[in-house]
């Protein structure tokens, strides 16, 4: 990746997660390459915190999540499953409530960010790792990357909203196939079915993903946030309601400095310089 300004390194509290702000992009890197960046008791809480903090940080215009090494995220650490001493004596309802809250603070928080969010996949995304990628607005992947739901292989039904997210990304028939079989879906097919937005050569992934994130981070912040609202609502409101909500948000955007700058730039035949206001 080639930044145009020095990066600001953010302390995540663990070397299993790296975070830095470059050119208004929060670059968040899952850093357990020896475990294919599987989630852990150190990585996962740090990831939750970084999503929240970067989402609220006025210096950040876009979030880019990636993985160190040759994987994005292999999901939960299967070797540690069934041996969680801190919860094994809890009642089923207590365990359900705890999991719901942990899910809301990860993929739920990522979905709630009102800035563009991107996942750059250098390799495998499976299980909860697939859910994290799906919770991002845009997915760009290396040609060697692949995804797998993975849950049926370990006798589990899915978490972190994976079925909801996958169904909306690729439709119910393909989502069911992926969930039931846990088969690998390679990058070419993932792009073809709409799961990946772009597939690029492995060596170009990080540069191209960062360039895309940087372009979005430099965009009109309020307009992009309102676009996310419109797009999210499009899944569940009727057309008349969509018209009303779009009209209200567009009028709000028309009163911003960013809109006025864009009009001036158009007249002056130059790129706009947005300030997020």
C-alpha positions in Angstrom: 0.0 0.0 0.0 1.3 3.4 -0.9 0.1 6.2 1.5 0.5 9.9 0.7 0.9 10.9 4.4 2.6 9.2 7.3 0.4 6.6 9.0 -0.9 7.1 12.5 -0.5 3.8 14.5 -3.4 3.0 16.9 -2.8 0.9 20.0 -5.2 -2.0 19.8 -4.0 -3.5 23.1 -2.7 -6.7 21.4 -0.3 -7.6 18.6 -3.0 -9.9 17.2 -4.7 -6.9 15.7 -3.0 -4.0 14.0 -4.6 -0.7 13.2 -3.4 2.5 11.6 -4.9 5.5 10.0 -3.6 6.5 6.5 -5.1 9.1 4.3 -8.3 9.0 6.3 -8.5 5.2 5.9 -8.5 3.1 9.1 -6.5 0.0 8.0 -7.4 -2.8 10.4 -5.3 -6.0 10.1 -6.1 -9.3 11.7 -2.6 -10.5 12.7 -2.6 -14.2 13.6 -1.2 -15.5 10.3 0.0 -18.8 11.9 -3.7 -19.5 12.8 -5.1 -18.1 9.5 -6.2 -15.1 11.5 -8.8 -17.1 13.4 -10.6 -15.1 16.1 -9.3 -15.4 19.6 -9.9 -14.1 23.1 -7.4 -11.3 22.4 -8.1 -10.5 18.8 -11.9 -10.4 18.9 -12.4 -7.9 21.7 -9.8 -5.7 20.1 -11.5 -5.9 16.7 -14.9 -4.9 18.3 -13.2 -1.9 19.9 -11.4 -0.8 16.8 -14.6 -1.0 14.7 -16.4 1.2 17.2 -13.6 3.7 17.7 -12.7 4.0 14.0 -16.4 4.3 13.1 -16.7 7.3 15.5 -13.3 8.9 14.7 -13.7 12.1 12.7 -10.2 11.5 11.2 -11.5 8.3 9.5 -13.5 8.4 6.3 -13.5 4.6 5.5 -12.6 1.3 7.2 -10.5 -1.3 5.4 -10.3 -4.7 7.1 -7.8 -7.3 6.0 -5.7 -10.3 7.2 -2.0 -10.8 7.6 -0.4 -13.5 5.5 -2.4 -15.7 3.2 -5.8 -15.7 4.9 -8.5 -13.2 5.7 -10.1 -14.9 8.7 -10.7 -18.6 9.3 -13.5 -17.9 11.8 -13.6 -19.2 15.3 -10.6 -21.2 16.7 -11.9 -24.7 16.3 -9.2 -26.2 18.6 -10.6 -24.1 21.5 -14.2 -24.9 21.0 -15.9 -26.9 23.7 -13.3 -25.9 26.2 -14.5 -22.4 27.2 -14.2 -22.7 31.0 -15.6 -19.1 31.6 -19.0 -20.1 30.1 -19.3 -23.9 30.4 -21.4 -23.6 33.6 -23.7 -20.9 32.3 -27.4 -21.7 31.6 -28.4 -22.0 28.0 -30.2 -18.6 28.2 -27.2 -16.9 29.7 -25.0 -18.3 26.9 -27.5 -17.2 24.2 -27.7 -13.6 25.7 -23.9 -13.4 25.8 -23.4 -14.6 22.2 -26.1 -12.2 21.0 -24.3 -9.3 22.6 -20.9 -10.4 21.3 -22.3 -10.7 17.8 -24.0 -7.2 18.0 -20.7 -5.7 19.0 -18.8 -7.2 16.1 -20.7 -7.7 12.8 -23.6 -5.7 14.2 -21.3 -2.8 14.9 -19.6 -3.1 11.5 -23.0 -3.0 9.8 -23.9 0.1 11.8 -20.8 2.1 10.8 -22.0 5.1 8.6 -18.8 5.2 6.6 -17.7 3.0 3.7 -16.4 -0.3 5.0 -14.3 -2.7 2.8 -12.8 -6.2 3.3 -9.6 -7.1 1.4 -9.3 -10.9 1.3 -5.8 -12.2 0.6 -7.0 -15.7 1.1 -9.6 -17.8 3.0 -12.7 -16.4 4.7 -14.7 -19.0 6.6 -17.3 -19.2 9.3 -17.4 -16.0 11.3 -14.6 -14.7 9.1 -17.0 -14.9 6.1 -19.6 -13.1 8.2 -17.2 -10.2 8.9 -16.4 -9.9 5.2 -20.1 -9.9 4.4 -20.8 -7.2 7.0 -18.6 -4.9 5.0 -20.0 -2.8 2.2 -17.5 -3.9 -0.4 -15.3 -7.0 -0.8 -12.2 -7.1 -2.9 -10.3 -10.3 -3.1 -7.0 -11.8 -4.3 -7.4 -14.3 -7.2 -6.3 -17.1 -4.9 -8.9 -16.3 -2.2 -11.9 -18.4 -1.4 -14.7 -18.5 1.0 -16.5 -21.3 2.9 -19.4 -21.2 5.3 -17.7 -24.0 7.2 -20.3 -24.5 9.9 -21.7 -27.8 8.8 -18.2 -29.3 9.0 -18.0 -28.7 12.7 -21.7 -29.4 13.5 -22.8 -25.8 14.1 -25.6 -23.8 12.5 -23.9 -20.4 12.1 -23.4 -17.2 14.0 -22.6 -13.5 13.6 -25.5 -13.1 11.2 -23.9 -15.2 8.5 -27.2 -16.6 7.1 -28.9 -13.2 7.0 -25.8 -11.6 5.4 -25.1 -14.4 2.9 -28.8 -14.5 1.8 -28.8 -10.8 1.0 -25.4 -11.0 -0.8 -26.1 -14.0 -3.1 -29.8 -15.0 -2.7 -31.4 -17.8 -0.9 -30.6 -20.8 -3.2 -26.9 -20.2 -3.3 -26.8 -19.2 0.4 -28.5 -22.5 1.3 -26.0 -24.5 -0.9 -23.1 -22.8 0.8 -24.4 -23.2 4.3 -25.5 -26.9 3.9 -22.3 -28.1 2.1 -19.5 -25.8 3.4 -17.9 -26.2 0.0 -15.1 -23.8 -1.0 -16.2 -21.1 -3.4 -13.3 -19.8 -5.3 -12.7 -16.2 -6.2 -13.9 -16.5 -9.7 -17.2 -17.9 -8.7 -17.5 -15.6 -5.7 -17.2 -12.6 -8.1 -19.7 -14.2 -10.5 -22.4 -14.7 -7.9 -21.9 -11.2 -6.5 -20.2 -12.2 -3.2 -17.0 -10.4 -4.2 -17.1 -6.9 -5.9 -13.7 -7.3 -7.4 -11.0 -9.9 -7.9 -7.4 -8.8 -8.5 -4.0 -10.5 -8.9 -2.7 -11.5 -5.5 0.3 -9.1 -5.6 -2.0 -6.1 -6.3 -4.6 -6.7 -3.6 -3.4 -4.5 -0.9 -2.6 -1.5 -3.2 -5.9 -1.7 -5.1 -7.9 -2.2 -1.9 -6.3 0.8 -0.2 -6.7 3.0 -3.3 -10.4 2.2 -3.4 -10.8 2.8 0.3 -8.8 6.1 0.1 -11.1 7.3 -2.8 -14.1 6.6 -0.7 -12.6 8.2 2.4 -12.1 11.4 0.5 -15.7 11.5 -0.6 -18.6 13.6 0.8 -19.1 12.0 4.2 -22.7 13.0 5.0 -23.8 12.0 1.5 -22.1 8.6 1.8 -23.7 8.0 5.2 -27.1 8.9 3.8 -26.5 6.5 0.8 -25.8 3.7 3.3 -29.1 4.6 5.1 -31.0 4.5 1.7 -29.3 1.2 0.7 -29.9 -0.5 4.0 -33.6 0.5 4.0 -34.1 -0.7 0.4 -34.1 -4.2 1.8 -37.2 -3.8 3.9 -39.3 -0.6 3.1 -41.8 0.0 0.3 -41.1 2.3 -2.7 -43.1 5.2 -1.4 -41.3 5.2 1.9 -38.0 5.0 0.0 -39.0 8.1 -2.0 -39.8 10.1 1.1 -36.6 9.1 2.9 -34.4 9.7 -0.1 -36.0 13.2 -0.6 -35.3 14.2 3.0 -31.7 13.0 2.9 -31.0 14.6 -0.4 -32.3 18.0 0.8 -30.1 17.7 3.9 -27.1 17.0 1.6 -27.9 19.9 -0.6 -27.3 22.3 2.3 -23.8 21.1 3.0 -20.4 22.6 2.2 -19.5 19.4 0.3 -22.4 19.8 -2.1 -21.4 23.5 -2.7 -17.8 22.5 -3.3 -18.8 19.8 -5.7 -20.9 22.2 -7.8 -18.0 24.7 -7.8 -15.6 22.0 -8.8 -17.9 20.9 -11.7 -18.1 24.5 -13.0 -14.3 25.0 -12.6 -13.6 21.6 -14.2 -11.5 20.3 -11.3 -11.8 17.4 -8.8 -13.8 18.4 -5.7 -12.0 18.6 -2.3 -14.5 17.4 0.3 -14.3 18.4 3.9 -17.0 16.1 5.3 -19.3 19.0 6.1 
